[in-house]
Amino acid sequence: MKILVISLAGIGDTLFATPLIHELRANFPDATIDVVTKEAGARDLLESNPHINRVFYKNLMKCGGSETLRFLWSLRSEHYQFSINTHPQSRMHYRVAAFIAGAQTRISHEYECFNWLDRRLVNVTLPQDYSRHAAENNLALLSLIGAKQKLPAHALEIYLTPEEQKWADDFLAQHRLAGKKWLGVHVGSGGTKNLALRRWPLENYIELARWLRQSHPELGVLFFGGPEEKADHEKIRSELAEVVFPPTKNLRQAAALIGRCAAFLSVDTALMNIAAAVKARGQIVIETPTWNKPVEPYANPFTLVKNPVVAGRGLEFYRYDGGDIKGTREELLRCMASVTVEAVQAAVEKVLRENF
């Protein structure tokens, strides 16, 4: 048997596919299980995964149409029996990719934007369910290929190497943080569509860090991020002393460090899901307009800082229909500004009190 797992959406979305991949291996130990992704970070997180044979990576966002077509057409030579479009991949483009890759049975969830053409591009479907996590939506697909859940429990999976774990330990030792409490923070929120508008205001992060330095001087503060956060990190660096910016080369190094934190703060973004995968303690999430059950930290306890504007109505702002977050730029900025620094401070205090 040859199975192609298609995960062309975000980095966190690829992590949502890892419980399914593990179950596929448990059900079909001798199968070829390949994954195709368009995010370099997603490819990196799948490295060392013992349940995968190969990861195909192509940044389709930067390729021209002919190059994209050649890449996807080349997958036809693998003669896959099954392809599985994992949740959430609502845009038709993802099902076009499955059609070109040419598996005999092409599996996908049905989304609100589905039409007659979608049903020609894929030939076996299951309705998505907003009431359960994306990982659970993916596991529900097992029945469509004659498989069942065999594992006693599921979690998002990242398989870090001993070298990566040692790098994290060495980094903490160099910064005199080994054995001490520290808070990890990610100020980003993704860069596709209008997802950057779900960031909590940068000045609030700075105020929070300043308060932490005064009220918890023993607590280290580490700001995580990549090129998208570079400008924000420079601003923070100019405002604050004694905070640390780990020079992680990739998301795997970030994961190794995050797994050692006393608490981790973010909105619902890729690093939130990485924190869940490495079972970060004291996970704190600020509610955004994209917050809903399918994307919450999976199989890891967390504290939600509620957004008074969203108020649990995330599906009124954002659904898996291929569109942006609903609302003008000004409305969404006001929405995120409605979460006060005091509310986040209270959540951090609670987590520190309960864990230490």
C-alpha positions as CSV (number, residue, x, y, z in Angstrom):
1,M,0.0,0.0,0.0
2,K,1.2,3.5,-0.8
3,I,-0.4,6.5,0.9
4,L,0.2,10.2,0.3
5,V,-0.6,12.6,3.1
6,I,-1.2,16.1,1.7
7,S,-0.6,18.9,4.2
8,L,-0.2,22.1,2.2
9,A,-1.7,24.5,4.8
10,G,0.1,26.0,7.8
11,I,2.9,24.6,9.9
12,G,0.6,24.0,12.9
13,D,-1.8,22.3,10.5
14,T,0.9,19.8,9.6
15,L,1.3,19.0,13.3
16,F,-2.4,18.2,13.4
17,A,-1.8,15.4,10.9
18,T,0.8,13.6,13.0
19,P,-1.7,11.6,15.1
20,L,-3.2,10.4,11.9
21,I,0.2,9.5,10.4
22,H,1.0,7.5,13.5
23,E,-2.3,5.6,13.3
24,L,-1.7,4.9,9.6
25,R,1.6,3.3,10.5
26,A,0.0,1.3,13.3
27,N,-2.7,0.0,10.9
28,F,-0.4,-0.5,7.9
29,P,3.1,-1.3,9.2
30,D,4.5,-2.2,5.8
31,A,2.9,0.7,3.8
32,T,4.8,3.5,2.2
33,I,3.6,6.7,3.9
34,D,4.8,9.9,2.3
35,V,3.9,13.5,3.1
36,V,3.8,16.5,0.8
37,T,4.1,20.0,2.3
38,K,4.8,23.5,1.1
39,E,6.2,25.0,4.3
40,A,9.9,24.6,5.1
41,G,9.0,24.7,8.8
42,A,6.5,21.9,8.4
43,R,9.1,19.8,6.6
44,D,11.6,20.4,9.4
45,L,9.1,19.3,12.1
46,L,8.5,16.0,10.3
47,E,12.2,15.1,10.2
48,S,13.0,12.0,12.2
49,N,9.4,11.0,12.3
50,P,9.7,7.2,12.3
51,H,6.2,6.7,10.8
52,I,7.0,8.6,7.5
53,N,9.0,7.2,4.6
54,R,9.5,10.5,2.7
55,V,8.6,14.2,3.0
56,F,8.2,16.0,-0.3
57,Y,8.6,19.7,0.0
58,K,8.0,22.5,-2.5
59,N,7.2,26.1,-1.7
60,L,4.2,26.3,-4.1
61,M,3.5,29.9,-3.1
62,K,6.7,31.0,-4.7
63,C,6.6,28.7,-7.8
64,G,5.1,29.6,-11.1
65,G,2.1,27.6,-12.4
66,S,4.2,25.4,-14.7
67,E,6.7,24.5,-11.9
68,T,3.9,23.7,-9.5
69,L,2.2,21.5,-12.1
70,R,5.5,19.6,-12.9
71,F,6.1,19.0,-9.2
72,L,2.6,17.7,-8.5
73,W,2.5,15.7,-11.7
74,S,5.8,14.0,-10.7
75,L,4.0,12.4,-7.8
76,R,1.8,10.5,-10.2
77,S,4.8,8.2,-10.9
78,E,4.6,7.0,-7.3
79,H,1.2,5.3,-8.0
80,Y,-0.4,6.0,-4.7
81,Q,-3.5,4.0,-3.8
82,F,-4.7,6.7,-1.4
83,S,-4.1,10.4,-0.8
84,I,-5.5,12.2,2.3
85,N,-6.0,15.9,2.4
86,T,-5.7,16.7,6.1
87,H,-7.8,19.1,8.1
88,P,-8.0,22.1,7.8
89,Q,-7.4,22.6,4.0
90,S,-10.6,24.3,2.8
91,R,-9.4,26.0,-0.4
92,M,-10.0,24.2,-3.6
93,H,-6.3,24.5,-4.6
94,Y,-5.5,21.7,-2.1
95,R,-7.9,19.4,-3.8
96,V,-6.6,20.3,-7.2
97,A,-3.2,19.2,-5.9
98,A,-4.7,15.9,-4.9
99,F,-6.2,15.5,-8.3
100,I,-3.0,16.2,-10.1
101,A,-1.0,13.8,-7.8
102,G,-3.4,11.2,-9.1
103,A,-4.0,8.7,-6.3
104,Q,-6.8,6.2,-7.0
105,T,-8.8,7.2,-3.9
106,R,-8.5,10.9,-3.0
107,I,-9.9,11.6,0.5
108,S,-10.8,15.0,1.9
109,H,-13.1,16.7,4.4
110,E,-16.1,18.6,3.0
111,Y,-16.0,22.3,3.8
112,E,-18.6,25.0,3.5
113,C,-17.1,26.2,0.3
114,F,-17.4,22.8,-1.4
115,N,-19.1,22.7,-4.8
116,W,-19.5,20.3,-7.7
117,L,-15.9,20.7,-8.9
118,D,-14.5,19.9,-5.4
119,R,-16.4,16.6,-5.6
120,R,-14.8,15.8,-8.9
121,L,-11.3,16.5,-7.6
122,V,-11.6,14.2,-4.6
123,N,-13.8,11.1,-4.6
124,V,-14.2,10.1,-0.9
125,T,-15.2,12.8,1.6
126,L,-16.3,13.3,5.2
127,P,-17.9,16.5,6.6
128,Q,-15.7,18.5,8.8
129,D,-16.8,19.0,12.4
130,Y,-16.1,22.3,14.2
131,S,-17.0,20.8,17.5
132,R,-13.8,18.6,17.6
133,H,-10.1,19.3,17.2
134,A,-8.5,19.2,13.7
135,A,-6.5,16.2,14.9
136,E,-9.7,14.4,15.7
137,N,-11.2,15.4,12.3
138,N,-8.2,13.8,10.7
139,L,-8.5,10.6,12.8
140,A,-12.1,10.3,11.6
141,L,-10.7,9.7,8.1
142,L,-9.3,6.3,9.1
143,S,-12.6,4.6,8.5
144,L,-12.6,5.7,4.9
145,I,-9.6,3.5,4.1
146,G,-10.6,0.5,6.2
147,A,-8.5,1.4,9.3
148,K,-9.4,2.1,12.9
149,Q,-7.8,3.8,15.9
150,K,-5.4,1.4,17.5
151,L,-3.3,3.7,19.8
152,P,-4.5,4.2,23.4
153,A,-4.0,8.0,23.2
154,H,-3.0,10.7,20.7
155,A,-0.8,13.8,20.8
156,L,0.9,16.1,18.3
157,E,4.3,14.6,17.6
158,I,7.8,16.0,17.0
159,Y,10.7,13.7,17.2
160,L,13.7,15.7,18.4
161,T,17.2,14.3,18.2
162,P,19.7,14.0,21.1
163,E,21.8,16.7,19.5
164,E,18.8,19.1,19.4
165,Q,18.0,18.4,23.1
166,K,21.7,19.0,24.0
167,W,21.7,22.3,22.1
168,A,18.7,23.5,24.2
169,D,20.4,22.4,27.5
170,D,23.7,24.1,26.4
171,F,21.8,27.3,25.5
172,L,20.1,27.5,28.9
173,A,23.4,26.8,30.7
174,Q,25.1,29.6,28.7
175,H,22.5,32.1,29.7
176,R,22.4,30.9,33.4
177,L,18.9,29.6,33.0
178,A,19.5,26.0,33.6
179,G,17.3,24.8,36.4
180,K,15.5,28.2,36.7
181,K,12.0,29.3,35.8
182,W,11.5,31.1,32.5
183,L,8.6,32.3,30.4
184,G,8.6,31.7,26.6
185,V,6.8,34.3,24.5
186,H,5.9,34.4,20.8
187,V,4.6,37.8,19.6
188,G,3.8,36.5,16.1
189,S,0.6,35.2,14.5
190,G,1.2,34.1,11.0
191,G,1.6,36.1,7.8
192,T,-1.0,34.6,5.3
193,K,-4.4,36.2,4.6
194,N,-5.0,38.9,7.2
195,L,-3.8,36.7,10.1
196,A,-1.2,39.3,11.2
197,L,-4.1,41.3,12.6
198,R,-4.7,38.8,15.3
199,R,-1.5,39.8,17.1
200,W,-1.7,41.1,20.6
201,P,-0.3,44.7,20.6
202,L,3.5,44.7,20.8
203,E,3.4,47.5,23.4
204,N,1.4,45.1,25.6
205,Y,4.0,42.4,25.4
206,I,6.6,45.0,26.4
207,E,4.5,46.2,29.3
208,L,4.0,42.6,30.4
209,A,7.7,41.8,30.3
210,R,8.6,45.0,32.2
211,W,6.1,44.0,34.9
212,L,7.5,40.5,35.1
213,R,11.0,41.9,35.6
214,Q,9.8,43.9,38.5
215,S,7.4,41.4,40.1
216,H,9.3,38.2,39.3
217,P,13.0,39.1,39.0
218,E,14.0,35.5,39.3
219,L,11.9,34.6,36.1
220,G,13.7,34.6,32.8
221,V,11.8,35.9,29.7
222,L,12.7,34.4,26.3
223,F,11.1,35.8,23.1
224,F,10.8,33.3,20.2
225,G,10.3,34.0,16.6
226,G,11.7,34.0,13.1
227,P,12.2,36.6,10.3
228,E,8.5,37.7,10.6
229,E,9.2,38.8,14.1
230,K,12.6,40.5,13.5
231,A,11.3,44.1,13.6
232,D,9.2,43.4,16.7
233,H,12.1,41.8,18.4
234,E,14.3,44.8,17.6
235,K,11.7,47.1,19.2
236,I,11.5,45.0,22.3
237,R,15.3,44.9,22.5
238,S,15.4,48.7,22.4
239,E,12.9,48.9,25.2
240,L,13.9,46.1,27.6
241,A,17.0,44.8,29.2
242,E,17.6,41.3,30.5
243,V,15.3,39.5,28.1
244,V,16.7,36.8,25.8
245,F,16.1,36.2,22.1
246,P,17.2,32.6,21.3
247,P,19.0,32.4,18.0
248,T,17.2,29.3,16.9
249,K,18.2,28.0,13.5
250,N,14.9,26.3,12.9
251,L,11.6,25.3,14.6
252,R,13.2,22.1,15.9
253,Q,15.6,24.0,18.0
254,A,12.7,26.3,19.2
255,A,10.7,23.2,20.1
256,A,13.6,21.8,22.2
257,L,13.8,25.0,24.1
258,I,10.1,25.5,24.5
259,G,9.8,22.0,26.0
260,R,11.9,23.3,29.0
261,C,9.9,26.4,29.8
262,A,8.0,27.1,33.0
263,A,5.2,28.8,31.0
264,F,4.6,29.7,27.3
265,L,2.5,32.6,26.1
266,S,1.2,33.1,22.5
267,V,-1.9,33.5,20.4
268,D,-3.1,30.5,18.3
269,T,-0.1,30.2,16.0
270,A,2.4,27.5,14.9
271,L,4.5,27.9,18.1
272,M,1.4,27.4,20.2
273,N,1.0,24.0,18.5
274,I,4.7,23.2,18.9
275,A,4.4,24.0,22.6
276,A,1.5,21.5,22.8
277,A,3.5,18.9,20.9
278,V,6.5,19.1,23.3
279,K,4.1,19.2,26.4
280,A,5.2,22.7,27.5
281,R,4.1,23.4,31.0
282,G,2.0,26.4,31.8
283,Q,0.7,27.0,28.3
284,I,-1.2,30.3,28.0
285,V,-3.1,31.4,24.9
286,I,-4.7,34.8,24.2
287,E,-8.1,34.4,22.5
288,T,-8.2,35.7,19.0
289,P,-10.9,36.0,16.2
290,T,-9.5,32.7,14.8
291,W,-9.8,30.8,18.0
292,N,-12.1,27.7,18.0
293,K,-12.1,24.1,19.0
294,P,-10.2,22.7,16.0
295,V,-7.0,24.7,16.8
296,E,-6.7,24.7,20.6
297,P,-3.5,23.1,22.1
298,Y,-4.1,19.4,21.6
299,A,-3.6,17.0,24.5
300,N,-1.8,19.6,26.6
301,P,-3.4,21.6,29.4
302,F,-3.7,25.3,28.7
303,T,-5.1,28.6,30.1
304,L,-7.1,30.8,27.8
305,V,-7.0,34.5,28.3
306,K,-10.5,35.4,27.1
307,N,-11.0,38.2,24.5
308,P,-14.1,40.3,25.5
309,V,-14.8,41.1,21.9
310,V,-14.6,37.6,20.6
311,A,-16.3,36.2,23.6
312,G,-16.2,32.6,22.4
313,R,-17.7,33.6,19.0
314,G,-14.7,32.7,16.9
315,L,-16.7,31.0,14.2
316,E,-18.5,34.3,13.5
317,F,-15.1,35.8,12.7
318,Y,-13.3,33.0,10.9
319,R,-14.4,29.7,9.3
320,Y,-12.7,27.2,7.1
321,D,-14.1,28.6,3.9
322,G,-10.9,29.9,2.3
323,G,-11.6,33.5,3.4
324,D,-9.9,36.1,5.7
325,I,-10.9,36.9,9.2
326,K,-14.1,38.9,9.0
327,G,-13.8,42.6,9.9
328,T,-11.8,45.7,8.9
329,R,-8.2,46.2,9.9
330,E,-9.3,48.8,12.5
331,E,-12.0,46.4,13.9
332,L,-9.6,43.5,14.3
333,L,-6.9,45.7,15.9
334,R,-9.4,47.0,18.4
335,C,-10.5,43.4,19.0
336,M,-7.0,42.3,20.0
337,A,-6.4,45.5,22.0
338,S,-9.4,44.6,24.1
339,V,-7.3,42.0,25.9
340,T,-5.7,43.9,28.8
341,V,-2.2,43.5,30.1
342,E,-3.8,43.0,33.5
343,A,-5.8,40.0,32.2
344,V,-2.6,38.4,30.9
345,Q,-0.7,39.2,34.0
346,A,-3.4,37.4,36.0
347,A,-3.0,34.3,33.8
348,V,0.8,34.2,34.2
349,E,0.5,34.6,37.9
350,K,-2.0,31.7,38.1
351,V,0.1,29.4,36.0
352,L,3.3,30.2,38.0
353,R,1.4,29.7,41.3
354,E,-0.1,26.4,40.2
355,N,3.1,24.9,38.7
356,F,5.7,26.1,41.2
